[in-house]
Amino acid sequence: MSGLGGYRSTVPQGDQPLHPARRHNEGTATAYTRNRRPVLLVYSESHSDETVAVKRELQIKDWGHAKKEALIRGDKDKLRRLSH
């Protein structure tokens, strides 16, 4: 979550071992988030396959704010309702 209340999804890259939220807060990530600090990690998933992780990242990026909040809160009923 950025300092302005927005959500951002990202996948840590193999050559960048620091978690993206840490890189953003250190100012070493994108210029977009540099001005939106602090960035807080509010949800994470683990995937053994980077291809699967990137597909999931793209799926979540396409969601609206309310659906991302439902995912973060673990509200499966609301997540289902927002999926239709």
ChimeraX attribute file (.defattr): number of C-alpha atoms within 10 A of each C-alpha:
attribute: neighborCount
match mode: 1-to-1
recipient: residues
	/A:1	17
	/A:2	19
	/A:3	13
	/A:4	11
	/A:5	11
	/A:6	11
	/A:7	18
	/A:8	16
	/A:9	19
	/A:10	16
	/A:11	18
	/A:12	14
	/A:13	12
	/A:14	8
	/A:15	6
	/A:16	9
	/A:17	9
	/A:18	12
	/A:19	13
	/A:20	20
	/A:21	23
	/A:22	15
	/A:23	17
	/A:24	23
	/A:25	18
	/A:26	13
	/A:27	15
	/A:28	12
	/A:29	14
	/A:30	11
	/A:31	10
	/A:32	9
	/A:33	19
	/A:34	17
	/A:35	14
	/A:36	16
	/A:37	17
	/A:38	18
	/A:39	23
	/A:40	16
	/A:41	15
	/A:42	11
	/A:43	13
	/A:44	10
	/A:45	8
	/A:46	9
	/A:47	12
	/A:48	7
	/A:49	8
	/A:50	14
	/A:51	10
	/A:52	11
	/A:53	17
	/A:54	17
	/A:55	12
	/A:56	16
	/A:57	16
	/A:58	13
	/A:59	11
	/A:60	18
	/A:61	15
	/A:62	11
	/A:63	13
	/A:64	11
	/A:65	14
	/A:66	12
	/A:67	20
	/A:68	21
	/A:69	17
	/A:70	16
	/A:71	15
	/A:72	13
	/A:73	13
	/A:74	12
	/A:75	12
	/A:76	12
	/A:77	10
	/A:78	15
	/A:79	18
	/A:80	11
	/A:81	9
	/A:82	14
	/A:83	9
	/A:84	5
